[in-house]
C-alpha cells in the first residue's frame, strides 16, 4: 500500500465517513480513500510519509482519530479568560510522548 495524500490536518474535527487519507493498494491501481470510522478529533497523522512512499514504512498507521473531552481552562492558573473562545493552533508533543499532569500539550489562540 502506498500513501498518496491526507485530506485532514492534526487537530481537525471529523465526522464518521469523512475522508482522512488516500492510498493506492497496487502499482497503477485505483486510489482508495480511507474514511473516519467515528466522529472525533484527528489526534495524530504520520507526518513523515511523502506521496508515493510505502505505508509499511510508517508501521501501517496513517492517522489516529479519537474521542475527546472538552479542555477546561482555569483562568487563575493560565492567565486566560476561560469564557473566551479558543482555536487549536498546534500540538506541543509528539505521538507516543509521555506527559505528566500540568505539562503543556497544545497551543491555542483566541
C-alpha positions in Angstrom: 0.0 0.0 0.0 1.3 3.4 -1.0 0.5 6.7 0.6 -1.0 9.4 -1.7 -2.4 12.3 0.4 -4.1 13.5 3.5 -7.5 15.3 3.5 -7.2 16.5 7.1 -4.7 18.1 9.5 -3.9 17.2 13.1 -6.5 19.0 15.3 -9.3 18.8 12.7 -12.7 17.7 13.8 -14.2 14.9 11.7 -17.4 13.0 11.4 -17.9 9.4 10.7 -17.5 8.9 6.9 -15.2 12.0 6.4 -12.2 11.3 4.1 -8.9 11.0 6.0 -6.3 9.7 3.7 -5.8 8.5 0.1 -3.8 5.3 -0.6 -3.1 3.0 -3.5 -3.0 -0.7 -2.9 -1.3 -1.8 -6.2 1.1 -0.1 -8.6 -1.1 1.5 -11.2 -4.2 0.5 -9.2 -7.1 2.7 -8.3 -6.6 5.2 -5.5 -8.8 4.4 -2.4 -10.0 7.0 0.1 -9.9 5.8 3.7 -12.7 7.4 5.8 -13.1 8.0 9.5 -15.0 5.3 11.4 -16.2 7.7 14.1 -16.8 11.3 15.0 -13.8 12.8 16.7 -10.6 14.8 16.6 -7.6 14.0 14.4 -5.1 13.3 17.2 -2.1 12.4 15.0 -1.0 11.9 11.4 2.1 10.1 10.1 3.8 13.3 9.0 7.0 11.7 7.7 5.3 10.0 4.8 5.7 11.5 1.4 3.3 10.8 -1.6 4.4 7.5 -3.2 6.1 6.1 -0.1 5.1 2.7 1.3 2.7 2.7 4.3 4.7 -0.2 5.8 7.5 2.4 6.4 5.1 4.1 8.9 4.3 0.8 10.6 0.9 0.8 8.9 -0.5 3.6 11.0 -1.5 6.7 9.0 -3.9 8.6 11.3 -5.4 8.4 14.8 -8.9 9.8 15.3 -10.2 9.7 18.8 -12.9 11.0 21.1 -12.0 13.9 23.2 -13.2 15.6 26.4 -13.6 19.4 26.5 -10.5 21.2 27.8 -11.3 23.1 30.9 -9.1 26.1 31.4 -8.7 27.5 34.8 -8.3 31.3 34.3 -6.5 31.7 37.6 -3.8 29.2 36.6 -3.3 30.1 32.9 -4.0 33.8 32.8 -6.6 33.2 30.1 -10.2 34.3 30.4 -11.8 30.9 30.2 -15.1 32.5 28.8 -13.3 33.4 25.5 -13.4 31.0 22.6 -10.1 29.4 21.7 -8.9 27.8 18.5 -6.4 24.9 18.3 -3.0 26.0 16.7 -0.6 23.1 17.1 0.5 20.2 19.2 3.5 20.7 21.5 4.0 17.0 22.0 4.8 14.1 19.6 2.8 10.9 19.1 3.8 8.4 21.8 5.5 11.1 24.0 4.8 10.6 27.7 3.3 13.6 29.5 2.7 14.4 33.2 -0.1 16.4 34.8 0.5 20.1 34.1 2.7 19.5 31.0 1.7 21.8 28.1 0.4 19.7 25.2 -1.0 22.1 22.7 -1.1 25.8 21.7 -4.3 27.7 21.3 -5.2 31.2 20.3 -8.2 33.4 20.9 
